[in-house]
Amino acid sequence: MSTQRLSQAEFIAMLAMLFATVAFSIDAMLPALPEIAAELTPDAPNAAQLILTSFVLGMGLGTLFVGPLSDTFGRKPVILAGAALYSLAALAAWVAPTLETMLLARMVQGLGAAAPRIVSLALVRDLYRGREMARVVSIATMFFTLVPAVAPALGMAIIAGFGWRAIFLAFVLFSAVSILWLHLRQAETLPPPLRRPLHFTPLLAALREVLSHRVIVLAIAVQTLCFAALFGTLSSTQQVFDQHYGMAATFPYWFAGIALAAGSASLLNARLVVRLGMRHMVTVTLAVQMLASTAMALLTWAGMWPATLDFPAYLLWTCGVFFMTGLTIGNLNALALEPVGHIAGMAASVSGAIATVASVAIAVPVGLAFDGTAVPLQAGVAVFAGLGWLLMRRMPH
């Protein structure tokens, strides 16, 4: 018997809001980076970017554990506990006196955010099967992709009205609304008889099995590089708009356009991947990105762009980085899970956690190398895409 209490439309809306916790927590911070740098780290303004990557690091670590915890304690308790941790960490960041304290709070906030993001998928699996499950997740994801388009503008409005620290209070409010919705309207979907004892032995066994497959290891490595390109771009793009182009005031609107344009990549991938195959899609996409980013870095470094083309070229290139993510990450996930269908859920947690945490480690130096131009970022993305392309060429068929 179904334990669902909601209509499908309301369930999808609630799911989209739970998914959106991560995107809102990252993208709403972008307009605040200059003020955070001026107040907390004036001698090293690039360090303010760590506000974004520390959150992603925490989320990557949380991804490894929240799935198994929800199999033992139920979906709702784990989502609620994660949301509580997320909110407490947001309050700690709100009053943090130093950048170091704030980065620690942001990492814990990311750890908590992993629960609504990851366990929500398990909640969907409990209620739906097959194509219907894919349809529900696809519709929720479609609405979720609108969040990056509006989050920076919302962040800027909050800063203008209440100061940059108030963004952390907005995170608490956002989480409270979504979690109250879940708590009051959605019944638990994993009844006690179906729960499993908490053992980390299966997690270690899954880790060993995942890392024993050459295809999976290569897919995780390429996914790491794609995430690094995305997180590096997210970290630096506000500074490029502000310091290089002097467009900080209109940045949220340009970012909204970038996010909406890039959102179509998943639709294009769905149409092409059946015809071309996952490996070919990823390999070609990375080759194009490597060539485009190399050309952009060289032309920008040499100052060869005419003034009228400089900003449009950067805007188009940034759209391309986000577009690349839509054409690669889903395919790489599928490649990583193909050989281990019998432990797909555990393997997804392991591969997602490794790729996310490792990508932060290699994306941070690119962000910190910002020199007032887009050259370090473009060069970094060119290297990531090039290494990814080389690894895809070595992937067995």
C-alpha positions as CSV (number, residue, x, y, z in Angstrom):
1,M,0.0,0.0,0.0
2,S,1.3,3.5,-0.9
3,T,2.2,5.7,2.0
4,Q,1.9,8.8,-0.1
5,R,-0.3,11.5,1.3
6,L,0.2,14.1,-1.5
7,S,-1.1,14.6,-5.0
8,Q,1.6,14.1,-7.5
9,A,1.7,17.8,-8.3
10,E,2.2,18.8,-4.7
11,F,4.8,16.0,-4.2
12,I,6.8,17.2,-7.2
13,A,6.7,20.8,-6.0
14,M,7.9,19.8,-2.5
15,L,10.6,17.6,-4.1
16,A,11.8,20.5,-6.2
17,M,12.1,22.7,-3.1
18,L,14.1,20.1,-1.3
19,F,16.4,19.7,-4.3
20,A,16.8,23.5,-4.4
21,T,18.4,23.7,-1.0
22,V,21.9,23.2,-2.5
23,A,21.6,25.5,-5.5
24,F,20.1,28.3,-3.4
25,S,22.8,27.9,-0.7
26,I,25.5,28.3,-3.4
27,D,24.1,30.8,-5.9
28,A,22.5,33.3,-3.5
29,M,26.0,33.8,-2.0
30,L,27.6,35.0,-5.3
31,P,26.6,38.7,-5.0
32,A,27.9,38.8,-1.4
33,L,31.4,37.8,-2.1
34,P,32.8,41.3,-2.6
35,E,31.4,42.5,0.8
36,I,32.5,39.3,2.5
37,A,36.0,39.8,1.2
38,A,36.1,43.5,2.2
39,E,34.9,42.7,5.8
40,L,36.5,39.4,6.6
41,T,39.5,39.0,4.4
42,P,40.6,42.3,2.9
43,D,44.2,41.3,2.5
44,A,43.3,38.2,0.5
45,P,40.0,38.9,-1.3
46,N,40.1,35.8,-3.4
47,A,39.7,33.7,-0.2
48,A,36.1,34.8,-0.1
49,Q,35.4,32.2,-2.9
50,L,36.0,29.5,-0.3
51,I,32.5,30.3,1.0
52,L,31.2,28.4,-2.0
53,T,33.7,25.5,-2.1
54,S,33.6,24.8,1.6
55,F,29.8,24.2,1.4
56,V,30.4,21.9,-1.6
57,L,33.0,20.0,0.4
58,G,30.6,19.4,3.3
59,M,27.9,18.3,0.9
60,G,30.3,15.8,-0.8
61,L,31.2,14.3,2.6
62,G,27.5,14.1,3.6
63,T,26.6,12.4,0.3
64,L,28.5,9.3,1.4
65,F,26.5,8.7,4.6
66,V,23.0,10.1,4.4
67,G,21.7,7.3,2.1
68,P,22.7,4.4,4.5
69,L,21.4,6.4,7.5
70,S,18.0,6.8,5.8
71,D,17.8,3.1,5.1
72,T,18.2,2.5,8.9
73,F,16.2,5.4,10.5
74,G,13.7,6.3,7.8
75,R,13.6,9.0,5.2
76,K,11.9,11.8,7.1
77,P,14.0,11.6,10.3
78,V,17.3,11.9,8.3
79,I,16.0,14.8,6.1
80,L,14.7,16.6,9.2
81,A,18.0,16.0,11.1
82,G,20.0,17.2,8.0
83,A,17.8,20.3,7.8
84,A,18.3,21.1,11.5
85,L,22.1,20.8,11.1
86,Y,22.0,23.0,8.0
87,S,19.9,25.7,9.8
88,L,22.1,25.7,12.9
89,A,25.2,26.0,10.7
90,A,23.6,28.9,8.8
91,L,23.0,30.7,12.1
92,A,26.6,30.1,13.1
93,A,27.7,31.6,9.8
94,W,25.4,34.5,10.3
95,V,27.3,35.6,13.5
96,A,30.8,34.3,12.4
97,P,33.4,36.9,13.4
98,T,36.2,35.5,11.1
99,L,36.4,33.9,7.7
100,E,37.8,30.7,9.2
101,T,34.8,30.3,11.5
102,M,32.4,31.0,8.6
103,L,34.1,28.4,6.4
104,L,33.7,25.8,9.1
105,A,30.0,26.7,9.5
106,R,29.6,26.5,5.7
107,M,31.1,23.1,5.6
108,V,28.8,21.9,8.3
109,Q,25.9,23.5,6.4
110,G,26.8,21.6,3.3
111,L,27.0,18.4,5.4
112,G,23.4,19.0,6.5
113,A,22.2,20.0,3.0
114,A,23.2,16.5,1.6
115,A,20.2,15.0,3.4
116,P,17.4,16.9,1.7
117,R,19.2,16.6,-1.6
118,I,20.1,12.9,-1.6
119,V,17.5,11.3,0.6
120,S,14.7,12.9,-1.4
121,L,15.7,10.7,-4.3
122,A,15.3,7.6,-2.0
123,L,11.9,9.0,-1.0
124,V,10.9,9.1,-4.7
125,R,12.1,5.5,-5.2
126,D,9.9,4.4,-2.3
127,L,6.8,5.8,-3.9
128,Y,7.4,5.4,-7.7
129,R,8.9,2.8,-10.0
130,G,10.4,2.8,-13.5
131,R,9.3,5.4,-16.0
132,E,7.0,7.1,-13.5
133,M,9.9,7.7,-11.1
134,A,12.0,9.1,-13.9
135,R,9.1,11.4,-14.9
136,V,8.7,12.7,-11.4
137,V,12.4,13.4,-10.9
138,S,12.7,15.0,-14.4
139,I,9.8,17.4,-13.7
140,A,11.2,18.3,-10.2
141,T,14.7,18.8,-11.7
142,M,13.2,21.0,-14.4
143,F,11.8,23.4,-11.8
144,F,14.9,23.1,-9.7
145,T,17.0,24.4,-12.6
146,L,15.2,27.7,-12.3
147,V,16.7,28.3,-8.8
148,P,20.2,29.2,-10.1
149,A,18.5,31.7,-12.4
150,V,16.8,33.7,-9.6
151,A,19.1,33.0,-6.5
152,P,21.7,35.7,-7.2
153,A,19.1,38.3,-7.8
154,L,17.4,37.3,-4.6
155,G,20.7,37.4,-2.8
156,M,21.3,40.9,-4.1
157,A,17.9,42.1,-2.9
158,I,18.5,40.7,0.6
159,I,21.9,42.4,0.7
160,A,20.4,45.7,-0.4
161,G,17.7,45.5,2.2
162,F,19.3,43.9,5.2
163,G,23.1,43.4,4.6
164,W,25.0,40.3,3.4
165,R,24.8,38.4,6.6
166,A,21.0,38.3,6.3
167,I,21.4,35.8,3.4
168,F,22.1,33.1,6.1
169,L,18.8,33.9,7.8
170,A,17.1,33.5,4.4
171,F,18.7,30.0,4.2
172,V,17.1,29.2,7.6
173,L,13.7,30.4,6.4
174,F,13.9,28.5,3.1
175,S,14.8,25.3,4.9
176,A,12.1,25.8,7.5
177,V,9.4,26.2,4.8
178,S,10.5,23.1,2.9
179,I,10.9,20.9,6.0
180,L,7.6,22.0,7.5
181,W,6.0,21.1,4.2
182,L,7.6,17.7,4.3
183,H,6.8,17.1,8.0
184,L,3.2,18.1,7.8
185,R,2.1,16.8,4.4
186,Q,4.3,13.7,3.6
187,A,4.1,10.5,5.5
188,E,7.2,8.4,6.1
189,T,7.8,6.2,3.0
190,L,10.1,3.6,4.6
191,P,8.1,1.7,7.3
192,P,10.1,0.1,10.1
193,P,9.8,-3.5,8.8
194,L,11.7,-2.5,5.6
195,R,14.5,-0.7,7.4
196,R,18.0,-2.2,7.6
197,P,20.5,-2.2,10.4
198,L,23.2,0.4,10.1
199,H,26.4,-1.3,9.1
200,F,29.3,0.4,7.4
201,T,30.7,-2.9,6.2
202,P,28.5,-2.8,3.0
203,L,29.7,0.8,2.4
204,L,33.4,-0.3,2.6
205,A,32.6,-3.4,0.4
206,A,30.9,-1.1,-2.2
207,L,33.9,1.2,-2.1
208,R,36.2,-1.7,-2.8
209,E,34.0,-3.0,-5.6
210,V,33.6,0.4,-7.2
211,L,37.3,1.0,-7.2
212,S,38.0,-2.4,-8.7
213,H,36.3,-1.5,-12.0
214,R,38.5,0.4,-14.5
215,V,35.5,2.0,-16.2
216,I,34.1,3.3,-12.9
217,V,37.4,4.7,-11.7
218,L,37.8,6.6,-15.0
219,A,34.2,7.8,-14.9
220,I,34.7,9.1,-11.4
221,A,38.0,10.8,-12.4
222,V,36.4,12.5,-15.4
223,Q,33.3,13.5,-13.3
224,T,35.8,15.0,-10.8
225,L,37.3,17.2,-13.5
226,C,33.9,18.3,-14.9
227,F,32.8,19.3,-11.4
228,A,36.1,21.1,-10.9
229,A,35.4,23.1,-14.0
230,L,31.9,24.0,-12.8
231,F,32.9,24.9,-9.2
232,G,35.9,26.9,-10.4
233,T,33.7,28.9,-12.8
234,L,31.1,29.4,-10.0
235,S,33.8,30.6,-7.7
236,S,35.4,33.1,-10.0
237,T,32.7,34.4,-12.3
238,Q,31.3,37.1,-9.9
239,Q,34.8,38.5,-9.6
240,V,35.3,38.5,-13.4
241,F,32.0,40.3,-13.9
242,D,32.9,42.8,-11.1
243,Q,36.6,43.5,-11.4
244,H,37.3,42.8,-15.1
245,Y,34.1,44.0,-16.7
246,G,32.7,46.4,-14.0
247,M,29.3,44.8,-14.2
248,A,28.7,43.8,-10.5
249,A,25.3,45.5,-10.4
250,T,23.9,43.6,-13.3
251,F,25.7,40.3,-12.6
252,P,22.5,38.5,-11.2
253,Y,20.7,39.1,-14.4
254,W,23.5,37.9,-16.7
255,F,23.9,34.8,-14.4
256,A,20.1,34.2,-14.7
257,G,20.5,34.1,-18.5
258,I,23.5,31.8,-18.3
259,A,21.6,29.4,-16.0
260,L,18.5,29.3,-18.2
261,A,20.5,28.8,-21.4
262,A,22.5,26.0,-19.8
263,G,19.4,24.3,-18.5
264,S,18.6,23.2,-22.1
265,A,21.7,21.0,-22.1
266,S,19.9,18.1,-20.4
267,L,17.1,18.2,-23.0
268,L,19.7,18.1,-25.8
269,N,21.6,15.3,-24.1
270,A,18.3,13.2,-23.8
271,R,17.8,13.6,-27.5
272,L,21.4,12.8,-28.6
273,V,22.7,10.2,-26.1
274,V,20.5,7.3,-27.4
275,R,21.9,7.9,-30.9
276,L,25.5,8.7,-30.1
277,G,26.1,6.8,-26.8
278,M,27.4,8.1,-23.4
279,R,31.1,7.7,-24.1
280,H,31.0,9.5,-27.4
281,M,28.9,12.4,-26.0
282,V,31.3,13.0,-23.1
283,T,34.4,12.6,-25.2
284,V,33.3,15.1,-27.9
285,T,31.9,17.6,-25.4
286,L,35.2,17.6,-23.5
287,A,37.3,18.0,-26.7
288,V,35.2,21.0,-27.7
289,Q,35.5,22.5,-24.3
290,M,39.3,22.0,-24.2
291,L,39.7,23.7,-27.6
292,A,37.3,26.6,-26.7
293,S,38.8,27.3,-23.3
294,T,42.4,27.1,-24.7
295,A,41.5,29.6,-27.4
296,M,39.7,31.9,-24.9
297,A,42.6,31.9,-22.5
298,L,45.2,32.7,-25.2
299,L,43.1,35.4,-26.8
300,T,42.2,37.0,-23.5
301,W,45.8,36.8,-22.3
302,A,47.1,38.4,-25.5
303,G,44.4,41.1,-25.4
304,M,43.3,40.2,-28.9
305,W,39.5,40.6,-28.3
306,P,38.1,43.8,-29.8
307,A,36.4,45.8,-27.0
308,T,32.9,45.1,-28.5
309,L,33.5,41.3,-28.5
310,D,35.3,40.8,-25.2
311,F,32.3,40.5,-22.9
312,P,30.0,38.6,-25.3
313,A,32.8,36.1,-25.9
314,Y,33.3,35.6,-22.1
315,L,29.5,35.3,-21.6
316,L,29.2,32.7,-24.4
317,W,32.2,30.8,-23.0
318,T,30.7,30.7,-19.5
319,C,27.4,29.4,-20.9
320,G,29.5,26.7,-22.6
321,V,31.0,25.6,-19.2
322,F,27.6,25.2,-17.7
323,F,26.3,23.5,-20.9
324,M,29.2,21.1,-20.7
325,T,28.1,20.0,-17.3
326,G,24.6,19.1,-18.6
327,L,26.2,17.0,-21.4
328,T,28.6,15.1,-19.2
329,I,27.6,14.6,-15.5
330,G,24.5,12.5,-16.1
331,N,26.3,10.3,-18.7
332,L,29.3,9.8,-16.4
333,N,27.0,8.8,-13.6
334,A,25.3,6.2,-15.8
335,L,28.7,4.9,-16.9
336,A,29.9,4.6,-13.3
337,L,26.8,2.6,-12.3
338,E,26.6,0.4,-15.4
339,P,28.9,-2.4,-14.0
340,V,27.4,-2.4,-10.5
341,G,23.6,-2.5,-10.8
342,H,23.3,-4.8,-7.8
343,I,24.7,-2.0,-5.5
344,A,23.6,1.0,-7.6
345,G,22.4,3.1,-4.6
346,M,25.6,2.5,-2.6
347,A,27.8,3.0,-5.6
348,A,26.1,6.3,-6.5
349,S,26.8,7.6,-3.0
350,V,30.5,6.5,-3.1
351,S,31.1,7.8,-6.6
352,G,29.3,11.1,-6.0
353,A,31.1,11.7,-2.7
354,I,34.6,11.0,-4.2
355,A,34.0,13.2,-7.3
356,T,32.6,16.1,-5.3
357,V,35.3,16.1,-2.6
358,A,38.1,15.6,-5.0
359,S,36.8,18.3,-7.4
360,V,36.8,20.9,-4.6
361,A,40.5,20.1,-3.9
362,I,41.5,20.9,-7.5
363,A,39.0,23.7,-8.2
364,V,40.1,25.8,-5.2
365,P,43.6,26.7,-6.6
366,V,42.0,27.9,-9.8
367,G,39.7,30.3,-7.9
368,L,42.5,31.5,-5.7
369,A,44.6,32.3,-8.8
370,F,42.2,35.0,-9.9
371,D,44.3,38.0,-11.1
372,G,41.6,40.4,-12.2
373,T,41.1,38.7,-15.6
374,A,39.4,35.5,-16.7
375,V,42.7,33.9,-17.9
376,P,43.4,31.7,-14.8
377,L,39.8,30.4,-14.9
378,Q,39.8,29.7,-18.6
379,A,43.2,28.0,-18.5
380,G,42.1,25.9,-15.6
381,V,39.0,24.8,-17.4
382,A,41.0,24.0,-20.5
383,V,43.3,21.8,-18.4
384,F,40.4,20.0,-16.7
385,A,38.6,19.4,-20.0
386,G,41.9,18.2,-21.7
387,L,42.7,15.7,-18.9
388,G,39.0,14.5,-19.0
389,W,39.3,14.0,-22.7
390,L,42.5,12.0,-22.4
391,L,40.9,9.8,-19.7
392,M,37.8,9.2,-21.8
393,R,40.1,8.1,-24.7
394,R,41.5,5.4,-22.3
395,M,38.1,4.2,-21.2
396,P,37.3,0.6,-22.2
397,H,34.2,0.0,-24.4
